[in-house]
């Protein structure tokens, strides 16, 4: 009889111990911690995260390595999303800034996207330059690249509109102007 009490007590102790051991939560119950904002400058943050500014990695990288607070952090984060082709996400970030900061944030996007445009990647550069123009419409170089991109992508009405305005705003007689005049002549049949 003692043996039965002893076995019953052991079973009870073992069952109680199992109830007290923590179990792993389901995937749905796991709450990811929010990472602190990057402690350095926005430019340093961007240099560190730039390799991840692509469609596959940008969301998680920015979530777990948030940029510094402020207009520069927003500008570089928007630039990262723009490089990844996530223009709506980049726009939302810029719109989250006070109206007076939006042009400055768009300027950062322009500075990051301009080499893409200069390299001739019209498909990628066009949407970035269109985004810049939403918040900085006086940027004649963004206007030029948006026009050339629209032309390369077969959006002739947009190309004509951008290039006409570029020629009104940019009077320097150089290669940029010459290219715009040539493309506009093709568009209008002159």
C-alpha positions in Angstrom: 0.0 0.0 0.0 2.9 2.3 0.8 4.2 1.7 -2.6 1.0 2.9 -4.2 1.1 6.1 -2.1 4.7 6.6 -3.1 3.9 6.1 -6.8 0.9 8.4 -6.5 2.9 11.1 -4.8 5.6 10.8 -7.5 3.0 11.1 -10.2 1.4 14.1 -8.6 4.8 15.9 -8.2 5.7 15.1 -11.8 2.4 16.4 -13.1 2.7 19.6 -11.0 6.2 20.2 -12.3 5.0 19.9 -15.9 2.4 22.6 -15.2 5.0 24.9 -13.8 7.5 24.6 -16.7 7.0 27.4 -19.1 6.0 26.4 -22.6 6.9 28.2 -25.8 4.2 30.6 -27.0 2.6 30.1 -30.4 4.0 32.1 -33.3 1.0 34.4 -33.2 1.6 35.2 -29.5 5.2 36.3 -29.9 5.5 40.0 -29.7 8.6 41.4 -31.4 10.3 44.1 -29.4 10.6 47.5 -30.9 14.2 48.4 -31.6 15.5 51.7 -30.4 16.2 54.4 -33.1 19.7 54.4 -34.5 21.9 56.5 -32.2 24.2 57.9 -34.9 23.5 60.3 -37.8 20.9 59.6 -40.4 23.7 59.3 -43.0 25.5 56.7 -41.0 22.2 54.8 -40.6 21.6 54.9 -44.3 25.1 53.7 -45.2 24.6 50.7 -42.9 21.1 49.8 -44.2 21.6 50.6 -47.9 22.4 47.0 -48.9 19.0 46.1 -47.5 17.0 48.7 -49.5 15.4 46.1 -51.7 11.9 44.7 -52.0 12.7 41.6 -49.9 14.4 43.1 -46.9 13.5 46.8 -46.6 10.5 46.3 -44.3 12.1 44.1 -41.7 15.4 45.9 -41.7 13.8 49.3 -41.1 11.5 47.8 -38.5 14.4 46.3 -36.5 16.9 49.0 -37.3 14.8 52.2 -37.2 16.5 55.4 -38.5 17.3 58.3 -36.2 14.3 60.6 -35.4 13.9 63.8 -37.3 13.6 65.0 -40.9 16.9 63.5 -42.0 16.0 60.1 -40.6 12.7 60.3 -42.4 14.3 61.4 -45.6 16.8 58.5 -45.6 14.2 56.0 -44.6 12.0 57.2 -47.5 15.0 57.0 -49.8 15.5 53.4 -48.8 11.9 52.5 -49.5 12.0 54.4 -52.8 15.1 52.5 -53.9 13.2 49.3 -53.0 10.4 50.4 -55.3 8.0 51.0 -52.4 7.1 54.5 -53.4 3.8 54.5 -51.5 5.6 53.7 -48.3 8.2 56.4 -49.0 5.4 58.9 -49.7 3.7 58.0 -46.4 6.9 58.6 -44.4 7.3 62.0 -46.0 3.7 62.9 -45.4 4.2 62.0 -41.8 6.5 65.0 -41.4 5.2 68.6 -40.8 4.5 70.3 -44.1 7.6 72.5 -43.8 9.9 69.5 -43.5 8.6 67.6 -46.5 10.7 69.3 -49.2 13.8 68.7 -47.2 13.0 65.0 -46.8 12.3 64.8 -50.6 15.6 66.5 -51.2 17.3 63.6 -49.4 15.3 61.1 -51.6 16.5 63.1 -54.6 20.1 63.0 -53.6 20.0 59.2 -53.1 18.0 58.5 -56.3 19.9 60.9 -58.6 22.8 58.5 -59.3 20.2 55.9 -60.3 18.8 58.3 -62.8 22.2 59.4 -64.0 23.1 55.7 -64.5 20.1 55.4 -66.9 17.8 53.1 -64.9 14.6 54.9 -66.1 12.3 52.3 -64.8 13.6 52.7 -61.3 14.4 56.4 -61.4 11.1 57.7 -62.8 8.9 56.8 -59.8 11.5 58.2 -57.4 11.7 61.5 -59.3 7.9 61.7 -59.5 7.9 61.3 -55.8 10.5 64.1 -55.3 8.4 66.4 -57.5 5.3 65.9 -55.3 7.1 67.6 -52.5 9.7 69.7 -54.3 8.2 70.7 -57.6 10.9 73.3 -58.4 13.6 70.6 -58.7 14.4 71.0 -62.4 16.8 68.0 -62.4 14.1 65.7 -60.9 11.8 67.1 -63.6 14.3 66.3 -66.3 14.8 62.7 -65.1 11.0 62.2 -64.7 10.5 63.4 -68.3 13.2 61.2 -69.7 11.9 58.2 -67.7 8.4 58.8 -68.9 9.7 59.0 -72.5 11.7 55.7 -72.2 8.7 54.0 -70.7 6.3 55.2 -73.4 4.3 57.7 -71.3 4.6 60.4 -74.0 2.1 62.9 -72.5 3.9 62.9 -69.2 7.3 63.1 -70.9 6.2 66.1 -72.9 4.8 67.9 -69.9 7.9 67.3 -67.8 10.3 68.2 -70.5 8.5 71.4 -71.5 8.5 72.6 -67.9 12.2 71.6 -67.5 13.1 73.7 -70.5 11.2 76.7 -69.0 13.0 76.3 -65.7 16.5 75.4 -66.9 18.2 77.8 -69.3 21.8 76.6 -69.3 22.9 75.5 -72.7 24.4 72.1 -72.0 23.8 68.4 -72.5 20.8 68.2 -70.2 19.0 70.9 -72.1 20.1 69.6 -75.5 18.8 66.1 -74.7 15.5 67.6 -73.5 15.1 69.6 -76.7 15.9 66.5 -78.9 13.4 64.3 -77.1 10.7 67.0 -77.1 11.2 67.5 -80.9 10.7 63.7 -81.3 7.5 63.9 -79.2 6.1 66.9 -81.1 7.2 65.7 -84.6 9.5 68.7 -85.2 
